Amino acid sequence: MVRFGSTPPVSMSPTPQQIADLRLAASQMTGATRRAFQAEMTLKYCDGNARRAEDIFGWGRQNIEVGLAEKRTGIVCLSLHAAFSGRRRWEDQYPEAAETLVELALAHSQQDPTFRTTVSYTRLTAKTAMEGLRQQGLEAAILPAPSTMAVL
């Protein structure tokens, strides 16, 4: 039903050349910039429908949805590049200390009592492991923080 004085929104259909240009433009961007661009083009050409944009432009639907959510909320999602900044893991920085920690953990490990799995368990706490590493003669400067030990 059409009401007088109002016109329904007209969805613009991009030409094949425009599609190619938009794909090229998006391929030159990364991260939040790319998502923002894809969200804008999705709103402009696909009425905000991520599935339609996926079909037309070949972009990832989840990526478009994240871009639309970022645009709607104003909150930009961080990528995992910040988490993997190039800093080496503690085990890679100090392989001798890591090997000592593994030997200490193996000394405290026990077999699954049911013998149904090959998994062994250890009751070694981070505090006990730190004390064991100190007793092995490792200097305090190379020992990880207790919070790091809890997740190793």
DSSP file (Angstrom, degrees, kcal/mol; ACC not computed):
  #  RESIDUE AA STRUCTURE BP1 BP2  ACC     N-H-->O    O-->H-N    N-H-->O    O-->H-N    TCO  KAPPA ALPHA  PHI   PSI    X-CA   Y-CA   Z-CA
    1    1 A M              0   0    0      0, 0.0     2,-0.5     0, 0.0     0, 0.0   0.000 360.0 360.0 360.0 126.2    0.0    0.0    0.0
    2    2 A V        -     0   0    0      6,-0.0     2,-0.3     5,-0.0     5,-0.1  -0.869 360.0-147.5-103.1 128.4    1.5    3.3   -1.1
    3    3 A R    >   -     0   0    0     -2,-0.5     3,-1.4     3,-0.1     2,-0.2  -0.678  27.1-101.9 -93.5 149.8    0.5    6.4    0.9
    4    4 A F  T 3  S+     0   0    0     -2,-0.3     3,-0.1     1,-0.2    -1,-0.1  -0.457 105.1  23.3 -69.1 139.3    0.2    9.8   -0.8
    5    5 A G  T 3  S+     0   0    0      1,-0.2     2,-0.4    -2,-0.2    -1,-0.2   0.368 107.0  89.3  88.1  -4.9    3.2   12.1   -0.2
    6    6 A S    <   -     0   0    0     -3,-1.4    -1,-0.2     0, 0.0    -3,-0.1  -0.972  56.7-159.4-126.6 142.6    5.7    9.2    0.5
    7    7 A T        -     0   0    0     -2,-0.4     3,-0.1    -3,-0.1    -3,-0.0  -0.947  26.6-113.6-117.4 139.6    7.8    7.3   -1.9
    8    8 A P        -     0   0    0      0, 0.0     2,-0.1     0, 0.0    -6,-0.0  -0.375  43.9 -93.9 -67.6 149.2    9.3    3.9   -1.1
    9    9 A P        -     0   0    0      0, 0.0     2,-0.6     0, 0.0     0, 0.0  -0.390  37.0-138.1 -64.9 139.4   13.1    3.8   -0.8
   10   10 A V        -     0   0    0     -3,-0.1     2,-0.5    -2,-0.1    -3,-0.0  -0.887   9.5-141.4-102.6 122.7   14.8    2.9   -4.1
   11   11 A S        -     0   0    0     -2,-0.6     2,-0.3    35,-0.1    34,-0.1  -0.712  17.5-133.9 -83.5 127.1   17.7    0.4   -3.8
   12   12 A M        -     0   0    0     32,-0.7    35,-0.1    -2,-0.5    -1,-0.0  -0.633  11.3-146.9 -81.9 136.2   20.5    1.3   -6.2
   13   13 A S        -     0   0    0     -2,-0.3     2,-0.1    33,-0.0    33,-0.1  -0.911  16.4-133.7-103.4 122.1   21.9   -1.6   -8.1
   14   14 A P        -     0   0    0      0, 0.0    31,-0.0     0, 0.0     0, 0.0  -0.421  18.8-120.0 -73.6 148.6   25.6   -1.3   -8.8
   15   15 A T     >  -     0   0    0     -2,-0.1     4,-2.6     1,-0.1     5,-0.2  -0.398  30.2-103.7 -77.9 162.4   26.9   -1.9  -12.3
   16   16 A P  H  > S+     0   0    0      0, 0.0     4,-2.2     0, 0.0     5,-0.1   0.866 124.3  52.4 -56.1 -36.2   29.5   -4.7  -12.9
   17   17 A Q  H  > S+     0   0    0      2,-0.2     4,-2.2     1,-0.2     5,-0.1   0.899 109.4  48.6 -67.0 -39.4   32.2   -2.0  -13.3
   18   18 A Q  H  > S+     0   0    0      2,-0.2     4,-2.8     1,-0.2     5,-0.2   0.898 109.7  52.6 -66.1 -39.6   31.2   -0.4   -9.9
   19   19 A I  H  X S+     0   0    0     -4,-2.6     4,-2.4     1,-0.2    -2,-0.2   0.934 110.2  47.9 -60.7 -45.6   31.2   -3.9   -8.3
   20   20 A A  H  X S+     0   0    0     -4,-2.2     4,-2.3     1,-0.2    -1,-0.2   0.904 112.6  49.1 -62.0 -41.3   34.7   -4.4   -9.6
   21   21 A D  H  X S+     0   0    0     -4,-2.2     4,-2.6     2,-0.2    -2,-0.2   0.908 111.5  48.5 -65.1 -42.1   35.8   -1.0   -8.4
   22   22 A L  H  X S+     0   0    0     -4,-2.8     4,-2.5     2,-0.2    -2,-0.2   0.886 110.9  50.8 -67.4 -38.1   34.3   -1.5   -4.9
   23   23 A R  H  X S+     0   0    0     -4,-2.4     4,-2.0    -5,-0.2    -1,-0.2   0.923 111.9  47.8 -62.5 -43.8   36.0   -4.9   -4.6
   24   24 A L  H  X S+     0   0    0     -4,-2.3     4,-1.0     2,-0.2    -2,-0.2   0.921 111.6  49.8 -63.2 -44.1   39.3   -3.4   -5.5
   25   25 A A  H >< S+     0   0    0     -4,-2.6     3,-0.8     1,-0.2     4,-0.3   0.924 111.8  47.9 -61.2 -44.4   38.9   -0.6   -3.1
   26   26 A A  H >< S+     0   0    0     -4,-2.5     3,-1.3     1,-0.2    -1,-0.2   0.847 105.9  58.5 -66.2 -33.1   38.0   -3.0   -0.2
   27   27 A S  H 3< S+     0   0    0     -4,-2.0    -1,-0.2     1,-0.3    -2,-0.2   0.731 101.1  56.6 -69.9 -19.9   41.0   -5.2   -1.1
   28   28 A Q  T << S+     0   0    0     -4,-1.0    -1,-0.3    -3,-0.8     2,-0.2   0.521 101.5  71.4 -86.6  -5.6   43.3   -2.2   -0.5
   29   29 A M    <   -     0   0    0     -3,-1.3     2,-0.3    -4,-0.3     3,-0.0  -0.660  63.6-159.8-108.4 164.0   42.0   -1.7    3.0
   30   30 A T    >>  -     0   0    0     -2,-0.2     3,-1.1     0, 0.0     4,-1.0  -0.947  46.1 -16.0-137.6 160.4   42.5   -3.6    6.2
   31   31 A G  H 3> S-     0   0    0     -2,-0.3     4,-2.2     1,-0.2     3,-0.2  -0.099 122.2  -2.1  56.9-135.2   40.8   -4.0    9.6
   32   32 A A  H 3> S+     0   0    0      1,-0.2     4,-2.5     2,-0.2    -1,-0.2   0.807 131.5  58.3 -64.2 -31.8   38.3   -1.5   10.8
   33   33 A T  H <> S+     0   0    0     -3,-1.1     4,-2.2     2,-0.2    -1,-0.2   0.931 108.5  45.2 -64.1 -44.7   38.8    0.7    7.8
   34   34 A R  H  X S+     0   0    0     -4,-1.0     4,-3.0     2,-0.2     5,-0.2   0.926 113.1  50.2 -63.8 -44.8   37.7   -2.1    5.5
   35   35 A R  H  X S+     0   0    0     -4,-2.2     4,-2.4     1,-0.2    -2,-0.2   0.898 110.4  49.9 -62.2 -39.7   34.8   -3.1    7.7
   36   36 A A  H  X S+     0   0    0     -4,-2.5     4,-2.3     2,-0.2    -1,-0.2   0.913 112.5  47.5 -64.5 -42.1   33.6    0.6    7.8
   37   37 A F  H  X S+     0   0    0     -4,-2.2     4,-2.4     2,-0.2     5,-0.2   0.932 112.9  48.2 -63.7 -46.1   33.8    0.8    4.0
   38   38 A Q  H  X S+     0   0    0     -4,-3.0     4,-2.1     1,-0.2    -2,-0.2   0.884 111.1  51.2 -63.2 -38.3   32.0   -2.5    3.5
   39   39 A A  H  X S+     0   0    0     -4,-2.4     4,-2.4    -5,-0.2    -1,-0.2   0.922 110.1  49.4 -64.6 -43.5   29.3   -1.4    5.9
   40   40 A E  H  X S+     0   0    0     -4,-2.3     4,-2.3     1,-0.2    -2,-0.2   0.926 113.2  45.7 -60.7 -45.7   28.8    1.9    4.1
   41   41 A M  H  X S+     0   0    0     -4,-2.4     4,-2.9     2,-0.2     5,-0.5   0.844 111.2  53.7 -68.5 -32.8   28.5    0.1    0.7
   42   42 A T  H  X S+     0   0    0     -4,-2.1     6,-2.2    -5,-0.2     4,-1.8   0.910 111.4  45.3 -66.4 -42.3   26.1   -2.5    2.2
   43   43 A L  H  X S+     0   0    0     -4,-2.4     4,-0.5     4,-0.3    -2,-0.2   0.893 118.0  44.4 -66.2 -38.7   23.9    0.3    3.5
   44   44 A K  H  < S+     0   0    0     -4,-2.3   -32,-0.7    -5,-0.2    -2,-0.2   0.925 129.9  18.9 -74.0 -45.5   24.1    2.2    0.2
   45   45 A Y  H  < S+     0   0    0     -4,-2.9    -3,-0.2    -5,-0.2    -2,-0.2   0.650 132.3  35.5-103.7 -17.4   23.6   -0.7   -2.3
   46   46 A C  H >< S-     0   0    0     -4,-1.8     3,-1.9    -5,-0.5     6,-0.2   0.184  99.8-113.5-127.1  17.4   22.1   -3.5   -0.3
   47   47 A D  T 3< S-     0   0    0     -4,-0.5    -4,-0.3     1,-0.3    -3,-0.1   0.796  77.3 -58.7  54.8  31.4   19.7   -1.8    2.2
   48   48 A G  T 3  S+     0   0    0     -6,-2.2     2,-0.8     1,-0.2    -1,-0.3   0.624  98.5 142.7  77.2  12.9   22.0   -3.0    5.0
   49   49 A N    <>  -     0   0    0     -3,-1.9     4,-2.0    -7,-0.5    -1,-0.2  -0.790  34.5-166.9 -93.1 109.7   21.5   -6.7    4.1
   50   50 A A  H  > S+     0   0    0     -2,-0.8     4,-2.2     1,-0.2    -1,-0.2   0.848  86.5  55.5 -66.0 -35.0   24.8   -8.5    4.7
   51   51 A R  H  > S+     0   0    0      2,-0.2     4,-2.1     1,-0.2    -1,-0.2   0.918 108.6  47.5 -64.4 -42.0   23.7  -11.6    2.8
   52   52 A R  H  > S+     0   0    0      1,-0.2     4,-2.7     2,-0.2     5,-0.2   0.907 111.5  50.6 -65.9 -40.5   22.9   -9.6   -0.3
   53   53 A A  H  X>S+     0   0    0     -4,-2.0     4,-2.7     1,-0.2     5,-0.7   0.873 107.9  53.9 -64.7 -36.0   26.3   -7.7    0.0
   54   54 A E  H  X5S+     0   0    0     -4,-2.2     4,-1.3     3,-0.2    -1,-0.2   0.922 112.1  44.5 -62.1 -43.6   28.0  -11.1    0.2
   55   55 A D  H  <5S+     0   0    0     -4,-2.1    -2,-0.2     2,-0.2    -1,-0.2   0.907 121.0  38.3 -66.8 -42.8   26.3  -12.3   -2.9
   56   56 A I  H  <5S+     0   0    0     -4,-2.7    -2,-0.2    -5,-0.1    -3,-0.2   0.949 131.0  23.0 -76.5 -50.0   26.9   -9.1   -4.9
   57   57 A F  H  <5S-     0   0    0     -4,-2.7    -3,-0.2    -5,-0.2    -2,-0.2   0.659  93.7-126.3 -97.0 -17.7   30.4   -8.1   -3.8
   58   58 A G     << +     0   0    0     -4,-1.3    -4,-0.2    -5,-0.7     2,-0.1   0.661  59.2 143.8  79.8  15.2   31.9  -11.4   -2.6
   59   59 A W        -     0   0    0     -6,-0.7     2,-0.3     1,-0.1    -1,-0.3  -0.485  61.7 -89.0 -83.7 159.0   32.8  -10.0    0.8
   60   60 A G     >  -     0   0    0      1,-0.1     4,-2.0    -2,-0.1     5,-0.2  -0.521  29.2-143.9 -69.7 128.8   32.5  -12.1    4.0
   61   61 A R  H  > S+     0   0    0     -2,-0.3     4,-2.5     1,-0.2     5,-0.2   0.887  99.4  51.8 -62.1 -41.2   29.1  -11.8    5.6
   62   62 A Q  H  > S+     0   0    0      1,-0.2     4,-2.2     2,-0.2    -1,-0.2   0.902 108.7  51.5 -64.2 -39.5   30.4  -11.9    9.1
   63   63 A N  H  > S+     0   0    0      1,-0.2     4,-2.1     2,-0.2    -1,-0.2   0.908 110.8  48.3 -62.3 -42.3   32.9   -9.2    8.4
   64   64 A I  H  X S+     0   0    0     -4,-2.0     4,-2.6     2,-0.2    -2,-0.2   0.909 109.9  52.2 -64.6 -42.3   30.1   -7.0    7.0
   65   65 A E  H  X S+     0   0    0     -4,-2.5     4,-2.3     1,-0.2    -2,-0.2   0.880 108.8  50.0 -63.8 -37.9   28.0   -7.7   10.0
   66   66 A V  H  X S+     0   0    0     -4,-2.2     4,-2.6     2,-0.2    -1,-0.2   0.920 111.0  50.1 -64.8 -42.5   30.8   -6.6   12.3
   67   67 A G  H  X S+     0   0    0     -4,-2.1     4,-2.2     2,-0.2    -2,-0.2   0.901 110.5  49.0 -61.7 -41.5   31.2   -3.4   10.3
   68   68 A L  H  X S+     0   0    0     -4,-2.6     4,-2.4     2,-0.2    -1,-0.2   0.901 112.1  48.8 -64.5 -40.4   27.5   -2.7   10.5
   69   69 A A  H  X S+     0   0    0     -4,-2.3     4,-2.6     2,-0.2     6,-0.4   0.892 110.3  51.1 -66.6 -39.4   27.5   -3.3   14.3
   70   70 A E  H  X S+     0   0    0     -4,-2.6     4,-2.5     1,-0.2    -2,-0.2   0.908 112.2  47.0 -62.8 -40.9   30.6   -1.0   14.6
   71   71 A K  H  < S+     0   0    0     -4,-2.2    -2,-0.2     2,-0.2    -1,-0.2   0.902 114.4  47.1 -66.8 -40.5   28.8    1.7   12.7
   72   72 A R  H  < S+     0   0    0     -4,-2.4    -2,-0.2     1,-0.2    -1,-0.2   0.902 124.7  29.2 -68.4 -42.1   25.6    1.3   14.7
   73   73 A T  H  < S-     0   0    0     -4,-2.6    -2,-0.2     2,-0.2    -3,-0.2   0.729  94.5-131.0 -93.7 -24.2   27.3    1.3   18.1
   74   74 A G     <  +     0   0    0     -4,-2.5     2,-0.6    -5,-0.3    -3,-0.1   0.509  67.9 124.8  82.6   3.8   30.3    3.5   17.5
   75   75 A I        -     0   0    0     -6,-0.4     2,-0.5    -5,-0.2    -1,-0.3  -0.875  52.7-147.0-100.9 123.3   32.5    0.8   19.1
   76   76 A V        -     0   0    0     -2,-0.6     2,-0.2    -3,-0.1    -9,-0.1  -0.779  13.9-131.6 -93.1 128.5   35.4   -0.4   16.9
   77   77 A C        -     0   0    0     -2,-0.5     2,-0.3   -11,-0.1   -45,-0.1  -0.560  18.6-130.7 -78.0 139.1   36.4   -4.1   17.5
   78   78 A L        -     0   0    0     -2,-0.2     2,-0.1     1,-0.1    -1,-0.0  -0.659  18.1-133.0 -88.9 146.7   40.1   -4.8   17.9
   79   79 A S    >   -     0   0    0     -2,-0.3     3,-0.9     1,-0.1     4,-0.4  -0.376  26.3-104.4 -89.9 174.6   41.7   -7.5   15.9
   80   80 A L  T 3> S+     0   0    0      1,-0.2     4,-1.8     2,-0.2     3,-0.2   0.493 103.2  90.0 -78.8  -2.4   44.1  -10.1   17.2
   81   81 A H  T 34 S+     0   0    0      1,-0.2    -1,-0.2     2,-0.2    -3,-0.0   0.858  84.5  55.0 -61.3 -32.5   47.1   -8.3   15.7
   82   82 A A  T <4 S+     0   0    0     -3,-0.9     3,-0.5     1,-0.2    -1,-0.2   0.863 107.5  49.4 -67.4 -34.5   47.3   -6.5   19.0
   83   83 A A  T  4 S+     0   0    0     -4,-0.4     2,-0.7     1,-0.3    -2,-0.2   0.834 112.9  47.0 -73.1 -32.1   47.5   -9.8   20.9
   84   84 A F     <  +     0   0    0     -4,-1.8    -1,-0.3     1,-0.2    -2,-0.1  -0.583  69.0 154.0-109.3  67.9   50.2  -11.2   18.6
   85   85 A S  S    S-     0   0    0     -2,-0.7    -1,-0.2    -3,-0.5     3,-0.1   0.436  70.7 -94.1 -80.4   0.9   52.5   -8.2   18.6
   86   86 A G  S    S+     0   0    0      1,-0.4     2,-0.3    -3,-0.1    -1,-0.1   0.339  78.8 141.7 102.9  -7.3   55.6  -10.2   17.9
   87   87 A R        -     0   0    0      1,-0.1    -1,-0.4     0, 0.0     2,-0.1  -0.529  53.4-120.0 -70.3 132.0   56.7  -10.6   21.5
   88   88 A R        -     0   0    0     -2,-0.3    -1,-0.1     1,-0.1     5,-0.0  -0.405  27.4-105.6 -74.0 148.0   58.1  -14.1   22.0
   89   89 A R     >  -     0   0    0      1,-0.1     4,-1.9    -2,-0.1     3,-0.5  -0.297  28.4-112.6 -67.7 157.2   56.5  -16.5   24.4
   90   90 A W  H  > S+     0   0    0      1,-0.2     4,-2.4     2,-0.2     8,-0.2   0.885 117.9  56.0 -58.8 -40.4   58.3  -17.1   27.7
   91   91 A E  H  4 S+     0   0    0      1,-0.2    -1,-0.2     2,-0.2     7,-0.2   0.835 109.3  46.6 -62.8 -32.8   59.0  -20.7   26.7
   92   92 A D  H  4 S+     0   0    0     -3,-0.5    -1,-0.2     1,-0.2    -2,-0.2   0.811 112.4  49.6 -79.3 -30.6   60.7  -19.5   23.6
   93   93 A Q  H  < S+     0   0    0     -4,-1.9    -2,-0.2     1,-0.3    -1,-0.2   0.874 125.7  25.2 -73.7 -37.7   62.8  -16.9   25.4
   94   94 A Y     X  +     0   0    0     -4,-2.4     4,-2.1    -5,-0.2    -1,-0.3  -0.658  66.7 165.2-128.9  74.9   64.0  -19.2   28.1
   95   95 A P  H  > S+     0   0    0      0, 0.0     4,-2.3     0, 0.0     5,-0.2   0.839  77.7  54.4 -64.9 -32.7   64.0  -22.8   26.8
   96   96 A E  H  > S+     0   0    0      2,-0.2     4,-2.1     1,-0.2     5,-0.1   0.924 110.4  46.1 -66.6 -42.4   66.1  -24.2   29.6
   97   97 A A  H  > S+     0   0    0      2,-0.2     4,-2.2     1,-0.2    -1,-0.2   0.882 111.9  52.1 -66.1 -37.7   63.8  -22.8   32.3
   98   98 A A  H  X S+     0   0    0     -4,-2.1     4,-2.2    -7,-0.2    -2,-0.2   0.901 109.1  49.7 -65.1 -40.0   60.8  -24.2   30.3
   99   99 A E  H  X S+     0   0    0     -4,-2.3     4,-2.4     2,-0.2    -2,-0.2   0.897 109.8  51.3 -65.3 -39.2   62.4  -27.6   30.2
  100  100 A T  H  X S+     0   0    0     -4,-2.1     4,-2.2     1,-0.2    -2,-0.2   0.895 109.5  50.6 -62.5 -40.2   63.0  -27.5   33.9
  101  101 A L  H  X S+     0   0    0     -4,-2.2     4,-2.4     2,-0.2    -2,-0.2   0.894 109.2  50.7 -65.4 -39.9   59.4  -26.6   34.5
  102  102 A V  H  X S+     0   0    0     -4,-2.2     4,-2.6     2,-0.2    -2,-0.2   0.924 110.6  48.9 -63.8 -44.0   58.3  -29.5   32.3
  103  103 A E  H  X S+     0   0    0     -4,-2.4     4,-1.7     1,-0.2    -2,-0.2   0.894 111.3  50.5 -62.3 -39.2   60.5  -31.9   34.3
  104  104 A L  H  X S+     0   0    0     -4,-2.2     4,-0.9     2,-0.2    -1,-0.2   0.906 111.5  47.6 -64.3 -42.2   59.1  -30.5   37.5
  105  105 A A  H >< S+     0   0    0     -4,-2.4     3,-0.5     1,-0.2     4,-0.4   0.892 109.6  53.0 -67.5 -39.1   55.5  -31.0   36.3
  106  106 A L  H >< S+     0   0    0     -4,-2.6     3,-0.9     1,-0.2    -1,-0.2   0.855 104.1  56.8 -64.9 -33.5   56.2  -34.5   35.2
  107  107 A A  H 3< S+     0   0    0     -4,-1.7    -1,-0.2     1,-0.2    -2,-0.2   0.789 112.6  41.6 -66.8 -26.4   57.6  -35.4   38.6
  108  108 A H  T << S+     0   0    0     -4,-0.9    15,-1.0    -3,-0.5    -1,-0.2   0.355  95.5 106.9-100.3   4.4   54.3  -34.3   40.1
  109  109 A S  E <   -A  122   0A   0     -3,-0.9     2,-0.3    -4,-0.4    13,-0.3  -0.445  46.7-167.2 -87.3 159.1   52.0  -35.9   37.5
  110  110 A Q  E     -A  121   0A   0     11,-3.1    11,-3.1    -2,-0.1     2,-0.1  -0.984  24.8-104.8-142.2 152.3   49.9  -38.9   37.9
  111  111 A Q  E     -A  120   0A   0     -2,-0.3     9,-0.2     9,-0.2     7,-0.1  -0.377  49.1 -87.4 -73.6 151.4   48.0  -41.2   35.6
  112  112 A D    >   -     0   0    0      7,-1.2     3,-1.7     5,-0.3    -1,-0.1  -0.437  39.1-132.5 -56.4 125.3   44.2  -41.1   35.3
  113  113 A P  T 3  S+     0   0    0      0, 0.0    -1,-0.2     0, 0.0    -2,-0.1   0.756 104.3  53.1 -59.4 -25.0   43.0  -43.5   38.0
  114  114 A T  T 3  S-     0   0    0      1,-0.0    -2,-0.1     3,-0.0    -3,-0.0   0.657  95.5-142.0 -83.7 -14.3   40.6  -45.2   35.7
  115  115 A F    <   +     0   0    0     -3,-1.7    -1,-0.0     4,-0.1     3,-0.0   0.693  67.5 120.0  59.3  21.6   43.3  -45.9   33.1
  116  116 A R  S    S+     0   0    0      3,-0.1     2,-0.3     2,-0.0    -1,-0.1   0.695  72.2  35.9 -86.0 -20.3   40.8  -45.2   30.3
  117  117 A T  S    S-     0   0    0      2,-0.2    -5,-0.3    -5,-0.1    -2,-0.1  -0.843  74.0-128.9-127.6 166.4   42.8  -42.3   28.9
  118  118 A T  S    S+     0   0    0     -2,-0.3     2,-0.2    -7,-0.1    -1,-0.0   0.314  71.2 120.1 -93.7   8.1   46.4  -41.5   28.4
  119  119 A V        -     0   0    0     -8,-0.0    -7,-1.2     1,-0.0     2,-0.4  -0.524  48.7-157.4 -75.9 135.8   46.0  -38.2   30.0
  120  120 A S  E     -A  111   0A   0     -2,-0.2     2,-0.3    -9,-0.2    -9,-0.2  -0.878   5.5-146.4-112.2 151.8   48.0  -37.5   33.1
  121  121 A Y  E     -A  110   0A   0    -11,-3.1   -11,-3.1    -2,-0.4     2,-0.4  -0.798   5.3-155.8-114.3 153.1   47.1  -35.0   35.8
  122  122 A T  E     -A  109   0A   0     -2,-0.3   -13,-0.2   -13,-0.3   -16,-0.1  -0.987  14.8-160.8-130.3 143.1   49.3  -32.8   38.0
  123  123 A R        +     0   0    0    -15,-1.0     2,-0.4    -2,-0.4   -14,-0.1   0.117  50.8 132.2-103.0  19.1   48.5  -31.3   41.3
  124  124 A L        -     0   0    0    -19,-0.1     2,-0.2   -16,-0.1    -2,-0.1  -0.593  43.7-153.9 -76.5 123.2   51.3  -28.7   40.9
  125  125 A T     >  -     0   0    0     -2,-0.4     4,-2.4     1,-0.1     5,-0.2  -0.511  27.2-111.0 -91.6 166.0   50.2  -25.2   41.7
  126  126 A A  H  > S+     0   0    0      1,-0.2     4,-2.4     2,-0.2     5,-0.2   0.888 118.9  52.0 -62.6 -39.2   51.8  -22.1   40.3
  127  127 A K  H  > S+     0   0    0      2,-0.2     4,-2.1     1,-0.2    -1,-0.2   0.928 111.4  46.0 -64.3 -45.1   53.2  -21.2   43.7
  128  128 A T  H  > S+     0   0    0      1,-0.2     4,-2.4     2,-0.2    -2,-0.2   0.882 111.7  52.2 -65.5 -38.5   54.8  -24.6   44.1
  129  129 A A  H  X S+     0   0    0     -4,-2.4     4,-2.4     2,-0.2    -2,-0.2   0.907 108.4  50.7 -64.5 -41.5   56.2  -24.5   40.6
  130  130 A M  H  X S+     0   0    0     -4,-2.4     4,-2.1     2,-0.2    -2,-0.2   0.914 111.2  48.4 -62.0 -42.7   57.8  -21.1   41.2
  131  131 A E  H  X S+     0   0    0     -4,-2.1     4,-2.2     1,-0.2    -2,-0.2   0.910 111.2  50.9 -64.0 -41.3   59.4  -22.4   44.4
  132  132 A G  H  X S+     0   0    0     -4,-2.4     4,-1.3     1,-0.2    -2,-0.2   0.891 109.5  49.7 -63.4 -40.0   60.7  -25.5   42.6
  133  133 A L  H  <>S+     0   0    0     -4,-2.4     5,-1.8     2,-0.2     4,-0.3   0.879 110.3  50.6 -66.8 -37.6   62.2  -23.4   39.8
  134  134 A R  H ><5S+     0   0    0     -4,-2.1     3,-1.4     1,-0.2    -2,-0.2   0.900 108.7  52.0 -65.8 -39.2   63.9  -21.2   42.4
  135  135 A Q  H 3<5S+     0   0    0     -4,-2.2    -1,-0.2     1,-0.3    -2,-0.2   0.787 101.2  61.6 -67.2 -26.7   65.3  -24.3   44.1
  136  136 A Q  T 3<5S-     0   0    0     -4,-1.3    -1,-0.3    -5,-0.2    -2,-0.2   0.555 123.7-105.9 -75.1  -6.9   66.7  -25.5   40.7
  137  137 A G  T < 5 +     0   0    0     -3,-1.4     2,-0.3     1,-0.3    -3,-0.2   0.608  66.4 152.3  95.3  13.2   68.8  -22.3   40.8
  138  138 A L      < -     0   0    0     -5,-1.8    -1,-0.3     1,-0.1     2,-0.1  -0.595  48.1-114.4 -77.4 137.1   67.0  -20.2   38.2
  139  139 A E    >>  -     0   0    0     -2,-0.3     3,-1.1     1,-0.1     4,-0.6  -0.386  17.2-122.0 -72.9 150.0   67.4  -16.5   38.8
  140  140 A A  G >4 S+     0   0    0      1,-0.2     3,-0.6     2,-0.2    -1,-0.1   0.752 104.7  69.0 -64.1 -26.1   64.3  -14.5   39.7
  141  141 A A  G 34 S+     0   0    0      1,-0.2    -1,-0.2     0, 0.0    -3,-0.0   0.816 103.2  42.2 -66.4 -30.0   64.7  -12.2   36.7
  142  142 A I  G <4 S+     0   0    0     -3,-1.1    -1,-0.2     2,-0.1    -2,-0.2   0.556  89.8 105.1 -95.4  -6.4   63.8  -14.9   34.2
  143  143 A L  S << S-     0   0    0     -4,-0.6   -13,-0.0    -3,-0.6     2,-0.0  -0.516  72.6-121.6 -73.4 138.8   60.9  -16.4   36.2
  144  144 A P        -     0   0    0      0, 0.0    -1,-0.1     0, 0.0    -2,-0.1  -0.281  34.9 -87.5 -73.7 166.3   57.5  -15.6   34.8
  145  145 A A     >  -     0   0    0      1,-0.1     4,-2.3     4,-0.0     3,-0.5  -0.353  38.2-112.1 -67.5 153.3   54.8  -13.8   36.9
  146  146 A P  H  > S+     0   0    0      0, 0.0     4,-1.8     0, 0.0    -1,-0.1   0.855 119.4  55.8 -57.2 -34.6   52.6  -16.1   39.0
  147  147 A S  H  > S+     0   0    0      1,-0.2     4,-0.6     2,-0.2   -21,-0.0   0.871 108.2  48.3 -66.7 -34.3   49.6  -15.2   36.8
  148  148 A T  H >> S+     0   0    0     -3,-0.5     4,-1.1     1,-0.2     3,-1.0   0.903 108.6  54.1 -68.6 -40.9   51.6  -16.4   33.8
  149  149 A M  H 3< S+     0   0    0     -4,-2.3     3,-0.3     1,-0.3    -2,-0.2   0.842 100.4  61.3 -62.4 -33.1   52.5  -19.6   35.6
  150  150 A A  H 3< S+     0   0    0     -4,-1.8    -1,-0.3     1,-0.2    -2,-0.2   0.775 111.2  38.4 -66.3 -25.0   48.8  -20.3   36.3
  151  151 A V  H <<        0   0    0     -3,-1.0    -1,-0.2    -4,-0.6    -2,-0.2   0.540 360.0 360.0-103.3  -8.1   48.1  -20.4   32.5
  152  152 A L     <        0   0    0     -4,-1.1    -1,-0.2    -3,-0.3    -2,-0.1   0.501 360.0 360.0 -68.9 360.0   51.3  -22.2   31.3
